[in-house]
Amino acid sequence: MRIAIGQLWQETNTLNPLATTRADFEQFGICRGDELVERMANVNELGGFIQSMRSWAERPEIAGLVRLPAWPSGTATWECFEWLRSEFFEAVDAAGSVDAYLLALHGAMVAERCPDVEGAILEELRKRVGPDVPIVATLDLHANITREMVNAADVLVMYHSMPHIDIFETGQRGAEALRRILVEGDKPSTAYCKIPAVVPAENSNTEADAGIAVDLKRRVVELEAQSIVLSAGIAPVQPWMDIPQFGSSVVVTTNNDSRLAQATCTAIAEEFWQRRQEYMPTLVSVEDAVRFAQEENGLVVLSDAADATTSGAPGDSVWILAELLKYRWPRAALVTVVAPEVVSQCESVAVGTSTNIRLGGVRDSRFGTTIELKASIERRFDARFIMTGHIGKNMPIDMGRSVVLRHDNNVFVIVTTRSGPHFAPELFRTAGLEPFDASVVIAKSPCGFRAVYERHASAIYSVKAPGCAPSDFWNYDFTKIPRPLWPWDEIERWTPTESLMQK
């Protein structure tokens, strides 16, 4: 038995003016063939695939295709898409004959002239291998699942958790679904429902004590525990994509039980629809958030969701930083900014020397602003580390040459060359700073940061600020999305059977 594994992973934010290019994938880390199997054996979904299959009694041969990851950002260029397609199918051809494909995809990648990259790749793979070769794909919980994806894949397996702390386990579940098809002879029967609703990310915490996200996760996990179910998942799509076929989704795949798939899929979709208002977050202004942080004695985390690099925003918003600079902080106030031009400027300034810096509004001039500050160069470093927790399990991160700036008010600004997890404790520690000992940390993440900060913070506030990943996305210019779509439109009546697809 021979199984091919591969990865194409990038989340697109079409509000971000910065195009995703081939260089973004090359900088993140491409590997192929045997190198993929060796290097990714304990990393994210691919690691879940590999470790699961190595435990099978059948001990299948694992054929590495190609790993093609890039950090969330703007729409991919057409040239980038053509290159990705070429790389992927050259790897498929090089692998030769296999019994199945097991793929780690994101599900929300957009390219120029191709609003559904994963659907296009899966469709072409299906055409090449025919109807009888199993294809199983894992997807991010924020995937924009399309009919093309559902039709082309035998099973789609989604993350269950937000923060994304179950990525490795999702890979294991994907491998187990494939084993049931290959070894046990299961016959996938899938129900898919597209919900005409898109929700903010702040209240999607499945690990909270209570809430809609907690309840929906419990439903799909309990459903998946039934022996007749191969996979069940809900995808409250990431909301910053102006594309057709846009909306949240539920997918349930059973072993040859279409009635159960349909009944459970529609029931979960109905609960999501009826309770969608519960996803709406409570936000505080920049001014109030910083003032609240001043009044706390412990660590305060301010979520700058609108500039969340995990949501594909550019990462150079300084709206909250500008307010922080108005106050003196008893312990460090920690902020991150993506600004390669500032890193370059600081390379020629001696450590310990003060210099005048212009920050912000370069990568995103529409929603951003620029500030000037005088700060000392505290440290230059390479922002490389192994990430754990939200989004990563043993995932290598490299944000390039970076610098730590210190303002007299005890505000530290970590400036990186490239985007990445601009909330991760590992980033601050690589810069020589301990985030859990700080007065305030700005986390450029809407929800995922909670996996590492919630147990350490005395208070957390979701801040309303301008940016490419706003919580009130429906107030921005979207022209390609299907209508009606909530919350852009009030929809008086909708039932899941209107959008149900059976396969």
Helices and strands as residue ranges (DSSP letters): E 2-9, H 22-28, E 31-32, H 33-39, H 44-55, E 61-69, H 78-95, E 100-105, H 117-129, E 135-139, H 147-152, E 155-158, H 167-182, E 188-195, H 212-224, E 229-235, E 248-255, H 258-274, G 276-279, E 284-285, H 286-295, E 300-303, G 305-307, G 309-311, H 319-324, E 333-338, H 340-347, E 354-359, E 371-389, E 392-407, E 411-416, H 425-430, G 435-437, E 440-443, H 450-453, E 459-464, G 473-475, G 496-499, E 500-502
